[in-house]
């Protein structure tokens, strides 16, 4: 029986430096274990918010770790410092328009800081 691999990447300068514990990546892993009934295992990384590192990590998870899905979490929100969207788009063959908006809308039900404020 084959084990499916799912990549979970937390993009956070502070969590990757050990300033605080990554909770969002762990919640994603727990949620996937709760809802997925097929045999799978996580490939989990915490990395800084650097475009080249994000790109290399996504590529490694798909091309070398054989992940069939990669989920990203974290980042600094809609700020110049957050380059996760650009890094993801740079290495993806196919984008899913609207999916990110759906995820952000759903997160507002649980995390009040999940919205963009005009500065």
C-alpha positions in Angstrom: 0.0 0.0 0.0 1.4 3.4 -1.0 1.5 6.2 1.5 0.5 9.6 0.1 2.7 12.5 1.2 1.4 16.0 1.9 3.8 18.9 2.4 3.1 21.5 5.1 5.2 24.6 5.0 5.1 27.3 7.7 6.6 30.5 6.3 7.7 32.6 9.3 10.8 34.5 10.1 10.3 34.3 13.8 9.1 30.7 14.0 12.0 29.5 11.8 14.4 31.4 14.1 12.8 29.7 17.2 11.4 33.0 18.6 8.0 31.2 19.0 6.4 27.9 18.4 4.7 27.2 15.1 1.0 26.5 15.9 -0.6 27.0 12.5 1.4 24.2 10.8 0.6 21.8 13.6 -3.1 22.7 13.4 -3.0 21.9 9.7 -1.4 18.5 10.3 -4.0 17.7 13.1 -6.9 18.8 10.9 -5.7 16.7 8.0 -5.3 13.7 10.3 -8.9 14.3 11.5 -10.5 14.5 8.0 -8.4 12.3 5.7 -9.1 8.6 5.9 -6.5 7.5 3.4 -3.0 6.5 4.4 -0.8 9.6 4.4 2.2 11.2 6.1 3.3 14.8 6.4 6.5 16.4 5.2 6.7 19.4 7.5 9.1 22.4 7.3 9.3 25.8 9.0 11.2 28.3 6.9 11.9 32.1 6.8 9.9 34.4 4.5 12.4 34.5 1.7 11.3 33.9 -1.8 14.1 31.7 -3.0 13.9 29.5 0.1 10.1 29.2 -0.3 10.5 28.3 -4.0 13.2 25.7 -3.3 11.2 24.1 -0.4 8.0 23.7 -2.6 10.1 22.3 -5.5 11.8 19.9 -3.1 8.6 18.7 -1.6 7.0 18.0 -5.0 10.0 16.8 -7.0 12.1 15.0 -4.4 9.8 14.2 -1.5 6.9 13.2 -3.9 4.2 15.2 -2.1 1.0 15.3 -4.0 -0.2 18.4 -2.2 1.7 21.3 -0.5 0.0 23.6 1.9 1.5 26.8 3.0 0.7 28.8 6.1 2.1 31.9 7.9 3.8 34.8 6.3 3.4 38.4 7.3 0.1 39.0 5.7 -0.5 41.6 2.9 2.8 43.4 3.4 5.8 43.8 1.1 7.8 41.4 3.3 5.3 38.5 2.5 6.5 36.9 -0.6 4.8 33.5 -0.3 2.2 34.2 -3.1 4.9 35.3 -5.5 7.1 32.3 -4.6 4.2 29.9 -5.0 3.2 31.3 -8.4 6.8 31.2 -9.6 7.0 27.4 -9.2 3.5 26.3 -10.0 2.3 25.0 -13.3 -1.3 25.6 -12.5 -3.0 28.1 -10.3 -6.4 27.7 -8.7 -8.0 31.2 -9.0 -10.4 31.9 -6.1 -9.2 29.2 -3.8 -7.0 31.5 -1.8 -9.8 34.0 -1.3 -12.1 31.1 -0.1 -9.4 30.0 2.4 -8.9 33.6 3.7 -12.7 34.1 4.0 -13.0 30.9 6.0 -10.1 31.8 8.3 -11.9 35.1 9.3 -14.4 32.9 11.2 -11.6 31.8 13.5 -8.7 34.3 13.3 -9.7 38.0 13.4 -6.3 39.1 12.2 -6.8 37.2 8.9 -7.9 40.3 7.1 -6.0 43.1 5.4 -6.1 46.6 6.8 -5.3 49.7 4.8 -2.2 51.3 6.1 
